[in-house]
Amino acid sequence: EAGVAQSPRYKIIEKRQSVAFWCNPISGHATLYWYQQILGQGPKLLIQFQNNGVVDDSQLPKDRFSAERLKGVDSTLKIQPAKLEDSAVYLCASLFQGGNTIYFGEGSWLTVV
Amino acid sequence: AQSVTQLGSHVSVSEGALVLLRCNYSSSVPPYLFWYVQYPNQGLQLLLKYTTGATLVKGINGFEAEFKKSETSFHLTKPSAHMSDAAEYFCAVTHSGNTGKLIFGQGTTLQVKP
């Protein structure tokens, strides 16, 4: 079974530029999550989707971050404009309906200079 | 509300020695507890989890953890450390109402000395 796929793995951008990360969850997983992991900290949930609807985006900085999951499968997380403090690993994860364990992708590593 | 505290941001052990990584949680509802491991430049890999039932849970790579409700703890142990165990370890808590919304601790870096 294929795992959670993410791309790009690494990205370096200048502040005020934009960036987008893509995630394809495990097939059949209805719930998709984006987590942000800043160096030296544990991951923090940014947004949760159930199919193509947003369940929780309370921790998403909506002035610069946006995310969508239009067809209920893959998802895109966008940052515009980026700030230095957005340097982090962006982890995508998915969960099977009724399951109790989420599975993480390898992460997309962002450096803002 | 839920929270996790991992005691000790860095733990160093000798190869072959006992590994003990401490995790305490706070939860107003019955918790689900997880330990994840993260190797350099990689994502999070599930080591083990507690949801219900047996309080001593065994995971991959010889790790185990015991849920102690009275102590609000879920410490991770391994009898004998191996060099390949060197990594970052995260404890996380959630609950049955939204199992994917994990609250993570700050992480503990495990160093294994030869």
HADDOCK unambig.tbl for C-alpha pairs under 7 A between the chains (distance, minus, plus):
assign (segid A and resid 41 and name CA) (segid B and resid 106 and name CA) 4.83 0.50 0.50
assign (segid A and resid 41 and name CA) (segid B and resid 107 and name CA) 6.56 0.50 0.50
assign (segid A and resid 42 and name CA) (segid B and resid 90 and name CA) 6.94 0.50 0.50
assign (segid A and resid 42 and name CA) (segid B and resid 104 and name CA) 5.33 0.50 0.50
assign (segid A and resid 42 and name CA) (segid B and resid 105 and name CA) 5.61 0.50 0.50
assign (segid A and resid 42 and name CA) (segid B and resid 106 and name CA) 4.68 0.50 0.50
assign (segid A and resid 42 and name CA) (segid B and resid 107 and name CA) 5.95 0.50 0.50
assign (segid A and resid 43 and name CA) (segid B and resid 104 and name CA) 6.23 0.50 0.50
assign (segid A and resid 45 and name CA) (segid B and resid 101 and name CA) 6.94 0.50 0.50
assign (segid A and resid 95 and name CA) (segid B and resid 100 and name CA) 6.77 0.50 0.50
assign (segid A and resid 100 and name CA) (segid B and resid 99 and name CA) 5.32 0.50 0.50
assign (segid A and resid 101 and name CA) (segid B and resid 99 and name CA) 6.97 0.50 0.50
assign (segid A and resid 101 and name CA) (segid B and resid 100 and name CA) 6.84 0.50 0.50
assign (segid A and resid 102 and name CA) (segid B and resid 100 and name CA) 5.74 0.50 0.50
assign (segid A and resid 104 and name CA) (segid B and resid 43 and name CA) 6.44 0.50 0.50
assign (segid A and resid 104 and name CA) (segid B and resid 44 and name CA) 5.94 0.50 0.50
assign (segid A and resid 105 and name CA) (segid B and resid 43 and name CA) 5.87 0.50 0.50
assign (segid A and resid 106 and name CA) (segid B and resid 42 and name CA) 5.32 0.50 0.50
assign (segid A and resid 106 and name CA) (segid B and resid 43 and name CA) 4.01 0.50 0.50
assign (segid A and resid 107 and name CA) (segid B and resid 43 and name CA) 5.64 0.50 0.50
